[in-house]
Amino acid sequence: MQLAQQAANAASWSWEPATGQVRWSAEMYVLLGLDPLQDAGTESAAAFFAAVHPEDRELLREGVARALREGAMTLELRVFRRIPDGREERWFLCRARLFPAADDAPAALVGIHVDITDRRRIGERFEAAAGAIDGFVYERDLVTGRVVRTAGVTALLGEEIPEAAAAWIGRIHPEDRERFEREVEAGLADPVRDRYSAEYRIRRADGGWAWVWDRGRFFRDSVSDRAVRALGVMLDMTARRLAEERQALLMREVDHRGKNALAVVKAALRLTPGNDPVYRAAIEGRVDALARAQSLLAETNWAGTRLRAVLESTLAPFLGQGAAPHAVLEGPEVVIPGSVVQALTMALHELATNATKYGALSSASGVLRVSWQQDGNTLRLRWEEAGGPAVSAPARKGFGSRVVDNTLGNQLGGFVQWEWAAEGLIVEMGIPFPCGPDVVEKLFRQAAPGVVQV
């Protein structure tokens, strides 16, 4: 009995109401912070009552009265335990049973106290955590279908719902239900994974829809390996979703107005009398390049754009439709910040324009290869032309080369090196690269490195 009580952090006691006699096991002294030898003989109903938290003494009185009346009691209360520098509050689970008087013994209330402080504190921490989130925690019995949820579900839906799992699933938006069920089934089928995560819409009491993030884990029977319950958390993502929708709408509007402004610039150029058609075409090409760059930025809310996408968008108007590729793009997946996209687009547009007039893109057999790599905090690009007409270094810098030098060198703080090789023009470019791999992971998790032929 002593070993069992010590293992359970428990103590036994008895009290004879008629005589007032109280007996404690040695473990009771330990639970109260007393010494079994020095404090022996101090056990009494009054001594224990004095150790009970003042706010719980009435609860103890009612419990004892109920035990004497009905024959048993179970309650949880706070008790102060003596420690070297004062006292500390502990939680006790008290269970007792009344043994009626017999011929040779008076009536006695026999009980046990179990220290449940750790359990209560875990529960308090859980309640605090569950109350702090904008949602609720749930536990689902996969055998019976019963679901127990914390109070946050009422705040989310505006009403209480039955404990059956079907009651929740029936409220999921029809367009989202199949996707949610596939995610859950995938977690059930894979013992290694054993988790599920999905965002979907759930119907509120007022008929509106709330966006939730449902994330949970399955627990399996150790013998059959069958999933028997799921424990999860449901977060209300409605505010975030609405904010994202408003932001996307705003960015579409900004993109639309930006393109309209650029279209007005092009129209003004066409209406200007005496304009040189070649000059006008060059200006319109640059305006179109900026418009394409703005569209790419709008797709990611100006957070950043893949370098590969910038190259594909910029080069597309200059490339032919034949079977042989005119351009090869080679390099790892890199995301460049919005502040770099437009300037880099202008530089690439000028290089492509030059290649179309005098270089590799002016010939059906010409090939342009653009490769890149990240070197510390610098993004290095190599523009290499081959298969076009023979080239030689110009006697003086043209407008296009000055745009490239000024844009990459002065505006972005990078460098440009020109080499007019026999096979074609080679341009080495370097740009300060403030965008780290965490941004790449966040914006483009699905992107894969490799070689793309355009």
PAKETI-220951 format. One line per field, with one value per residue (C-alpha): residue number from 1; y, x, z. Coordinates in steps of 0.5 Angstrom, whole numbers, plus 500, padded with zeros to 3 digits. Each point is the difference from the previous one (the first is absolute). Example, Ala and Ser with C-alpha at 12.3 -4.5 7.8 and 13.67 -1.06 7.14 Angstrom:
<rs>
i = c(1 / 2)
Y = c(491 / 507)
X = c(525 / 502)
Z = c(516 / 498)
</rs>
This chain:
<rs>
i = c(1 / 2 / 3 / 4 / 5 / 6 / 7 / 8 / 9 / 10 / 11 / 12 / 13 / 14 / 15 / 16 / 17 / 18 / 19 / 20 / 21 / 22 / 23 / 24 / 25 / 26 / 27 / 28 / 29 / 30 / 31 / 32 / 33 / 34 / 35 / 36 / 37 / 38 / 39 / 40 / 41 / 42 / 43 / 44 / 45 / 46 / 47 / 48 / 49 / 50 / 51 / 52 / 53 / 54 / 55 / 56 / 57 / 58 / 59 / 60 / 61 / 62 / 63 / 64 / 65 / 66 / 67 / 68 / 69 / 70 / 71 / 72 / 73 / 74 / 75 / 76 / 77 / 78 / 79 / 80 / 81 / 82 / 83 / 84 / 85 / 86 / 87 / 88 / 89 / 90 / 91 / 92 / 93 / 94 / 95 / 96 / 97 / 98 / 99 / 100 / 101 / 102 / 103 / 104 / 105 / 106 / 107 / 108 / 109 / 110 / 111 / 112 / 113 / 114 / 115 / 116 / 117 / 118 / 119 / 120 / 121 / 122 / 123 / 124 / 125 / 126 / 127 / 128 / 129 / 130 / 131 / 132 / 133 / 134 / 135 / 136 / 137 / 138 / 139 / 140 / 141 / 142 / 143 / 144 / 145 / 146 / 147 / 148 / 149 / 150 / 151 / 152 / 153 / 154 / 155 / 156 / 157 / 158 / 159 / 160 / 161 / 162 / 163 / 164 / 165 / 166 / 167 / 168 / 169 / 170 / 171 / 172 / 173 / 174 / 175 / 176 / 177 / 178 / 179 / 180 / 181 / 182 / 183 / 184 / 185 / 186 / 187 / 188 / 189 / 190 / 191 / 192 / 193 / 194 / 195 / 196 / 197 / 198 / 199 / 200 / 201 / 202 / 203 / 204 / 205 / 206 / 207 / 208 / 209 / 210 / 211 / 212 / 213 / 214 / 215 / 216 / 217 / 218 / 219 / 220 / 221 / 222 / 223 / 224 / 225 / 226 / 227 / 228 / 229 / 230 / 231 / 232 / 233 / 234 / 235 / 236 / 237 / 238 / 239 / 240 / 241 / 242 / 243 / 244 / 245 / 246 / 247 / 248 / 249 / 250 / 251 / 252 / 253 / 254 / 255 / 256 / 257 / 258 / 259 / 260 / 261 / 262 / 263 / 264 / 265 / 266 / 267 / 268 / 269 / 270 / 271 / 272 / 273 / 274 / 275 / 276 / 277 / 278 / 279 / 280 / 281 / 282 / 283 / 284 / 285 / 286 / 287 / 288 / 289 / 290 / 291 / 292 / 293 / 294 / 295 / 296 / 297 / 298 / 299 / 300 / 301 / 302 / 303 / 304 / 305 / 306 / 307 / 308 / 309 / 310 / 311 / 312 / 313 / 314 / 315 / 316 / 317 / 318 / 319 / 320 / 321 / 322 / 323 / 324 / 325 / 326 / 327 / 328 / 329 / 330 / 331 / 332 / 333 / 334 / 335 / 336 / 337 / 338 / 339 / 340 / 341 / 342 / 343 / 344 / 345 / 346 / 347 / 348 / 349 / 350 / 351 / 352 / 353 / 354 / 355 / 356 / 357 / 358 / 359 / 360 / 361 / 362 / 363 / 364 / 365 / 366 / 367 / 368 / 369 / 370 / 371 / 372 / 373 / 374 / 375 / 376 / 377 / 378 / 379 / 380 / 381 / 382 / 383 / 384 / 385 / 386 / 387 / 388 / 389 / 390 / 391 / 392 / 393 / 394 / 395 / 396 / 397 / 398 / 399 / 400 / 401 / 402 / 403 / 404 / 405 / 406 / 407 / 408 / 409 / 410 / 411 / 412 / 413 / 414 / 415 / 416 / 417 / 418 / 419 / 420 / 421 / 422 / 423 / 424 / 425 / 426 / 427 / 428 / 429 / 430 / 431 / 432 / 433 / 434 / 435 / 436 / 437 / 438 / 439 / 440 / 441 / 442 / 443 / 444 / 445 / 446 / 447 / 448 / 449 / 450 / 451 / 452 / 453 / 454)
Y = c(500 / 505 / 498 / 501 / 507 / 503 / 498 / 503 / 506 / 499 / 499 / 496 / 503 / 498 / 504 / 498 / 505 / 498 / 500 / 505 / 495 / 501 / 496 / 502 / 495 / 503 / 502 / 505 / 504 / 500 / 503 / 505 / 502 / 497 / 495 / 493 / 500 / 507 / 502 / 493 / 500 / 507 / 497 / 502 / 503 / 507 / 499 / 498 / 505 / 506 / 498 / 500 / 507 / 504 / 501 / 492 / 499 / 500 / 495 / 496 / 501 / 498 / 494 / 497 / 501 / 497 / 494 / 499 / 501 / 496 / 495 / 503 / 506 / 503 / 507 / 504 / 505 / 504 / 499 / 504 / 496 / 502 / 501 / 503 / 507 / 500 / 496 / 498 / 499 / 493 / 497 / 493 / 495 / 498 / 493 / 497 / 495 / 499 / 494 / 500 / 498 / 493 / 496 / 501 / 506 / 507 / 503 / 502 / 504 / 497 / 504 / 501 / 507 / 500 / 506 / 502 / 507 / 498 / 497 / 507 / 504 / 497 / 501 / 507 / 501 / 496 / 505 / 506 / 498 / 498 / 506 / 504 / 498 / 502 / 494 / 493 / 494 / 493 / 493 / 495 / 492 / 497 / 494 / 503 / 507 / 504 / 506 / 504 / 508 / 506 / 506 / 503 / 497 / 504 / 506 / 498 / 497 / 505 / 493 / 494 / 494 / 492 / 496 / 495 / 501 / 500 / 507 / 503 / 497 / 502 / 507 / 500 / 504 / 495 / 503 / 498 / 494 / 495 / 503 / 500 / 492 / 499 / 503 / 496 / 493 / 501 / 501 / 494 / 496 / 502 / 498 / 503 / 507 / 499 / 508 / 504 / 507 / 504 / 507 / 500 / 504 / 498 / 503 / 504 / 501 / 506 / 497 / 503 / 496 / 500 / 498 / 495 / 497 / 493 / 496 / 494 / 493 / 493 / 495 / 493 / 493 / 497 / 493 / 501 / 506 / 503 / 508 / 500 / 508 / 506 / 506 / 507 / 508 / 504 / 507 / 506 / 502 / 505 / 506 / 498 / 498 / 506 / 504 / 496 / 501 / 507 / 501 / 496 / 504 / 506 / 498 / 498 / 507 / 503 / 495 / 502 / 508 / 499 / 497 / 505 / 505 / 497 / 499 / 508 / 501 / 495 / 504 / 507 / 497 / 498 / 507 / 504 / 503 / 499 / 494 / 495 / 493 / 497 / 504 / 499 / 493 / 499 / 505 / 495 / 494 / 503 / 502 / 493 / 497 / 504 / 498 / 493 / 501 / 503 / 494 / 495 / 504 / 501 / 492 / 500 / 507 / 503 / 495 / 497 / 496 / 494 / 502 / 495 / 503 / 507 / 497 / 496 / 506 / 505 / 496 / 497 / 506 / 499 / 492 / 496 / 495 / 495 / 493 / 501 / 505 / 507 / 500 / 496 / 502 / 496 / 501 / 499 / 502 / 507 / 506 / 507 / 506 / 504 / 506 / 496 / 498 / 506 / 502 / 493 / 500 / 506 / 498 / 493 / 503 / 504 / 494 / 496 / 506 / 501 / 492 / 501 / 505 / 498 / 494 / 492 / 502 / 503 / 493 / 494 / 496 / 504 / 498 / 504 / 497 / 504 / 496 / 503 / 498 / 503 / 502 / 502 / 506 / 501 / 497 / 499 / 500 / 498 / 502 / 496 / 500 / 495 / 498 / 507 / 505 / 502 / 505 / 505 / 505 / 507 / 506 / 504 / 498 / 500 / 502 / 492 / 499 / 506 / 498 / 494 / 503 / 505 / 496 / 494 / 504 / 507 / 498 / 493 / 501 / 494 / 499 / 498 / 497 / 500 / 495 / 500 / 493 / 497 / 496 / 505 / 505 / 498 / 505 / 498 / 504 / 500 / 503 / 500 / 495 / 501 / 495 / 494 / 493 / 500 / 505 / 495 / 494 / 505 / 502 / 495 / 493 / 496 / 503 / 495 / 502 / 498 / 502 / 503 / 501 / 505)
X = c(500 / 506 / 503 / 494 / 498 / 507 / 500 / 494 / 502 / 494 / 498 / 494 / 496 / 494 / 496 / 495 / 494 / 498 / 507 / 503 / 506 / 504 / 506 / 505 / 505 / 507 / 499 / 495 / 505 / 505 / 494 / 499 / 507 / 501 / 505 / 497 / 504 / 500 / 493 / 497 / 494 / 498 / 495 / 493 / 494 / 501 / 507 / 499 / 494 / 505 / 504 / 495 / 499 / 495 / 496 / 500 / 498 / 492 / 501 / 503 / 495 / 494 / 504 / 501 / 493 / 498 / 504 / 497 / 493 / 501 / 506 / 506 / 503 / 505 / 502 / 506 / 503 / 506 / 505 / 506 / 506 / 505 / 507 / 507 / 498 / 493 / 494 / 498 / 493 / 499 / 494 / 497 / 495 / 496 / 496 / 496 / 495 / 496 / 500 / 494 / 501 / 500 / 500 / 507 / 502 / 497 / 498 / 506 / 502 / 506 / 503 / 506 / 503 / 504 / 505 / 497 / 504 / 504 / 494 / 496 / 506 / 500 / 492 / 501 / 506 / 495 / 494 / 505 / 503 / 493 / 497 / 505 / 500 / 494 / 497 / 499 / 503 / 497 / 500 / 497 / 498 / 501 / 496 / 494 / 500 / 500 / 503 / 502 / 502 / 502 / 495 / 503 / 496 / 494 / 503 / 502 / 494 / 495 / 497 / 501 / 500 / 499 / 506 / 499 / 506 / 495 / 497 / 506 / 502 / 493 / 501 / 506 / 500 / 498 / 506 / 504 / 498 / 503 / 507 / 499 / 498 / 506 / 505 / 497 / 500 / 507 / 502 / 496 / 503 / 507 / 503 / 506 / 497 / 494 / 498 / 496 / 499 / 495 / 497 / 492 / 494 / 495 / 493 / 498 / 493 / 499 / 501 / 506 / 507 / 506 / 507 / 503 / 507 / 499 / 506 / 501 / 503 / 498 / 501 / 500 / 498 / 507 / 497 / 496 / 504 / 493 / 499 / 495 / 500 / 502 / 503 / 500 / 499 / 496 / 502 / 495 / 504 / 494 / 503 / 507 / 496 / 496 / 506 / 503 / 494 / 500 / 508 / 499 / 494 / 505 / 506 / 495 / 498 / 507 / 502 / 494 / 501 / 508 / 499 / 495 / 505 / 505 / 495 / 499 / 507 / 500 / 494 / 504 / 506 / 496 / 496 / 506 / 501 / 507 / 502 / 505 / 497 / 506 / 501 / 492 / 501 / 506 / 496 / 494 / 504 / 503 / 493 / 497 / 506 / 499 / 492 / 502 / 505 / 494 / 495 / 505 / 501 / 492 / 500 / 504 / 497 / 507 / 504 / 504 / 501 / 503 / 506 / 498 / 493 / 504 / 504 / 495 / 495 / 505 / 503 / 493 / 499 / 507 / 500 / 497 / 495 / 505 / 501 / 508 / 500 / 503 / 501 / 502 / 499 / 505 / 500 / 497 / 494 / 501 / 495 / 502 / 497 / 495 / 504 / 505 / 495 / 498 / 508 / 502 / 494 / 503 / 507 / 498 / 495 / 506 / 504 / 495 / 498 / 508 / 500 / 494 / 503 / 508 / 501 / 497 / 493 / 500 / 502 / 496 / 506 / 501 / 500 / 500 / 502 / 499 / 502 / 501 / 502 / 500 / 507 / 499 / 496 / 501 / 496 / 504 / 497 / 504 / 497 / 503 / 498 / 502 / 499 / 498 / 504 / 507 / 501 / 505 / 501 / 496 / 504 / 496 / 494 / 493 / 494 / 498 / 507 / 500 / 493 / 503 / 506 / 496 / 494 / 504 / 506 / 497 / 493 / 501 / 508 / 502 / 505 / 500 / 506 / 499 / 504 / 499 / 503 / 500 / 494 / 496 / 499 / 501 / 498 / 501 / 496 / 500 / 494 / 500 / 495 / 497 / 494 / 502 / 498 / 495 / 496 / 501 / 497 / 494 / 498 / 502 / 500 / 497 / 506 / 505 / 507 / 503 / 500 / 495 / 500 / 495)
Z = c(500 / 502 / 493 / 496 / 504 / 499 / 492 / 499 / 505 / 504 / 508 / 503 / 506 / 505 / 504 / 505 / 501 / 506 / 504 / 496 / 499 / 494 / 497 / 495 / 496 / 500 / 493 / 502 / 504 / 493 / 496 / 505 / 501 / 507 / 504 / 501 / 507 / 502 / 499 / 502 / 504 / 496 / 496 / 501 / 495 / 503 / 498 / 493 / 499 / 502 / 494 / 495 / 496 / 503 / 493 / 500 / 508 / 498 / 495 / 505 / 505 / 495 / 497 / 507 / 501 / 494 / 502 / 506 / 497 / 494 / 502 / 495 / 497 / 495 / 499 / 498 / 505 / 501 / 506 / 503 / 501 / 505 / 496 / 504 / 498 / 500 / 497 / 493 / 497 / 498 / 497 / 503 / 497 / 506 / 500 / 506 / 502 / 506 / 504 / 505 / 507 / 502 / 507 / 501 / 496 / 500 / 493 / 496 / 494 / 496 / 494 / 496 / 498 / 493 / 499 / 493 / 499 / 494 / 496 / 502 / 498 / 493 / 500 / 501 / 495 / 495 / 502 / 499 / 494 / 497 / 502 / 497 / 493 / 495 / 500 / 504 / 501 / 499 / 501 / 495 / 502 / 493 / 503 / 502 / 496 / 507 / 500 / 506 / 499 / 504 / 501 / 494 / 495 / 502 / 499 / 493 / 498 / 504 / 503 / 503 / 496 / 501 / 502 / 494 / 495 / 494 / 503 / 499 / 493 / 498 / 501 / 495 / 494 / 494 / 496 / 506 / 503 / 495 / 501 / 507 / 500 / 495 / 505 / 506 / 496 / 498 / 508 / 502 / 494 / 502 / 507 / 499 / 498 / 505 / 499 / 496 / 499 / 496 / 499 / 498 / 501 / 506 / 500 / 506 / 503 / 496 / 494 / 498 / 499 / 505 / 497 / 505 / 500 / 503 / 502 / 504 / 501 / 501 / 505 / 499 / 504 / 502 / 498 / 494 / 497 / 499 / 501 / 506 / 501 / 497 / 504 / 497 / 500 / 496 / 498 / 498 / 493 / 498 / 501 / 497 / 494 / 499 / 501 / 494 / 496 / 501 / 499 / 493 / 498 / 501 / 497 / 494 / 500 / 500 / 495 / 495 / 502 / 498 / 494 / 498 / 501 / 496 / 495 / 500 / 499 / 494 / 497 / 501 / 497 / 494 / 499 / 501 / 493 / 496 / 505 / 497 / 499 / 502 / 506 / 502 / 499 / 505 / 505 / 499 / 501 / 507 / 502 / 499 / 504 / 506 / 499 / 500 / 506 / 504 / 498 / 503 / 506 / 501 / 500 / 507 / 503 / 498 / 505 / 495 / 494 / 497 / 496 / 495 / 499 / 499 / 494 / 497 / 500 / 497 / 495 / 497 / 495 / 497 / 499 / 494 / 500 / 496 / 503 / 502 / 506 / 499 / 508 / 505 / 508 / 505 / 507 / 507 / 502 / 503 / 502 / 499 / 504 / 497 / 500 / 495 / 495 / 496 / 500 / 498 / 495 / 496 / 500 / 497 / 495 / 497 / 500 / 496 / 495 / 499 / 499 / 495 / 496 / 500 / 503 / 501 / 500 / 493 / 497 / 500 / 502 / 506 / 507 / 506 / 507 / 507 / 506 / 507 / 507 / 507 / 502 / 508 / 500 / 492 / 494 / 494 / 493 / 494 / 493 / 495 / 492 / 495 / 493 / 497 / 496 / 502 / 505 / 502 / 505 / 498 / 499 / 505 / 505 / 498 / 503 / 502 / 503 / 504 / 503 / 502 / 504 / 503 / 502 / 503 / 502 / 503 / 502 / 503 / 502 / 496 / 494 / 493 / 495 / 493 / 495 / 493 / 498 / 493 / 502 / 502 / 506 / 507 / 506 / 507 / 505 / 508 / 504 / 508 / 502 / 507 / 499 / 504 / 499 / 505 / 496 / 494 / 504 / 502 / 494 / 495 / 504 / 493 / 496 / 497 / 498 / 493 / 493 / 496 / 492 / 498)
</rs>
